Amino acid sequence: MAGAGAGLIVVIFFFGIFMLGGVRVLNEYERAVVFRLGRLTPYRGPGVTFIIPMLEKMARIDLRTVTLDIPPQDVITRDNVTVKVSAVLYFRVVDPSKAVTEVADYLFATMQIAQTTLRSVGGQTELDDLLSQRDKLNAQIQTIIDAQTEPWGIKVTLVELKNIDLPQEMQRAIAAQAEAERERRAKVIAAEGEFQAAQRLAEAAEIMSKSPITLQLRYLQTLAEIATEHNSTTVFPLPIDLLEPFIQMRKNLETK
């Protein structure tokens, strides 16, 4: 009897250890996808969960946002320019059961979809749009990838283009184009300034033509400015209009 009791205790001890081996602790951001004899059961967690040894198998799924770095892809744009485009993809698992049962490796599958989509969208875009309309391209790529990964229980939250590497000759061409554009704007601004100055001079000339004394006063003001800036003797012709009263007076005396 004593031997039978000791054997029972040993059996219970090993059975307890065996059962404790099925205890799993899941973090707040984790879920357990459990298969019982090959059949899918509702996922479990977070907290403590129990997996029946030998009968159940568990796959641990992380629900946090995953940052996926898409390596540079060779893209031929619609205007036949070869560039290398890299991007970063943010996604998370919203349905753990689908992420396990619908695709073998959702990380690898999402990476492949992201690479092919990046090449496809870049090939349908001209170089100028690729450089200037990144927000539009980001949204377009995100929509396409999200539609492809939705059956896998994956939600794509954000796509951002990182780098667009151009060939050296294309970089020089773009720099020359930018320089030409800056020169054009400078010439336009200078011409606009000349035009406005000519307009003001024409208006001033019209005003002075209506009042000759204004022209004389402007003439004297200019001479005063010259004498102030240059401390030297200045010889200038005396305007005939200033002598006109004296000439008229002499003519009157002669007629008398």
Secondary structure, 3 states (H helix, E strand, C coil): CHHHHHHHHHHHHHHHHHHHCCEEEECCCEEEEEEECCEECCCECCEEEECCCCCEEEEEEECCCEEEEEEEEEEECCCCCEEEEEEEEEEEECCHHHHHHCCCCHHHHHHHHHHHHHHHHHHCCCHHHHHHCHHHHHHHHHHHHHHHHHHHCEEEEEEEEEEEECCHHHHHHHHHHHHHHHHHHHHHHHHHHHHHHHHHHHHHHHHHHHCHHHHHHHHHHHHHHHHHHCCCCCCCCCCHHHHHHHHHHHHHHHHC
